[in-house]
């Protein structure tokens, strides 16, 4: 699982597709008090570095 925090949805999804990921992105509630700029990815599940299936769902939280 690559590091997505600090990216925008429009950049993260194509980056994941480039490495062969075919799953879906799930938008969770925004993460308040995030150090990231508005609409940047502030948290992700699974965490960076974890091994995931190529069709796994990835949950993202964004900075409000």
C-alpha positions in Angstrom: 0.0 0.0 0.0 1.6 3.3 -1.1 1.5 6.5 1.0 -1.5 8.5 -0.1 -1.6 11.2 2.7 -1.1 14.6 1.3 -2.4 13.7 -2.1 -5.7 14.6 -3.7 -8.3 12.0 -4.9 -7.6 13.0 -8.5 -4.0 12.1 -8.1 -4.3 9.1 -5.8 -6.7 7.1 -7.9 -4.6 7.2 -11.1 -1.4 6.5 -9.1 -3.1 3.3 -7.7 -4.4 2.3 -11.1 -0.9 2.6 -12.5 0.4 0.0 -10.1 -2.4 -2.4 -11.1 -4.9 -1.8 -8.3 -8.5 -2.4 -9.4 -10.4 -1.9 -6.2 -12.7 1.0 -5.1 -11.9 4.1 -3.1 -14.3 4.8 -0.2 -14.6 8.3 1.2 -15.0 8.3 5.0 -15.9 11.4 7.1 -13.5 14.2 7.0 -10.7 14.2 9.6 -11.0 17.4 11.8 -7.8 19.1 13.0 -5.8 17.6 10.2 -2.4 19.2 9.4 -3.1 18.8 5.6 -4.7 21.3 3.3 -8.4 21.2 2.5 -9.3 18.2 0.4 -6.0 16.5 0.8 -6.0 12.9 2.0 -5.4 13.0 5.7 -5.7 9.3 6.7 -6.0 6.0 4.9 -6.9 2.4 5.6 -5.0 0.2 5.0 -1.9 2.0 6.3 1.1 2.7 4.0 3.4 -0.3 3.7 0.7 -2.9 4.2 0.3 -5.6 1.6 -3.2 -5.6 0.1 -5.1 -7.5 -2.5 -5.2 -5.9 -6.0 -8.9 -5.5 -5.7 -9.1 -4.3 -2.1 -11.2 -1.4 -1.0 -9.2 1.6 0.3 -10.8 4.0 2.7 -9.7 7.7 2.7 -10.4 10.5 5.1 -9.8 14.1 3.9 -8.9 17.4 5.5 -11.9 19.6 5.8 
